[in-house]
Amino acid sequence: MKKALYIFANVLVALVGGWWLAQFVASLPYEMPSWLDSGIRAGIRLTGASQLDNTDDIETIAIILAVVACSALIGVVLALAIWLGCRLVARRRRAP
């Protein structure tokens, strides 16, 4: 139960941190890169979901991808920080 709560807390922190990071990135003035637009259009064509092939839906999918990418980035940073923290604590316990 304790381990499940620990995992749930880490996932929650990664999702909330990713949401905040994605909000910051979305507030910056920029154009959607052409590679992202082309990639989303290719994914839509591959799945056969032609009703999503308009500009508004592609922008929405791009924002969803940004939230997922930011959450994954925060999750990796969080995992790295926890791993380094555990190593530091273990090293200090071993030292006399």
Secondary structure, DSSP 8 states (H G I E B T S, - for coil): -HHHHHHHHHHHHHHHHHHHHHHHHHHS-----HHHHHHHHHHHHHHT-GGG-SHHHHHHHHHHHHHHHHHHHHHHHHHHHHHHHHHHHHHHHH--
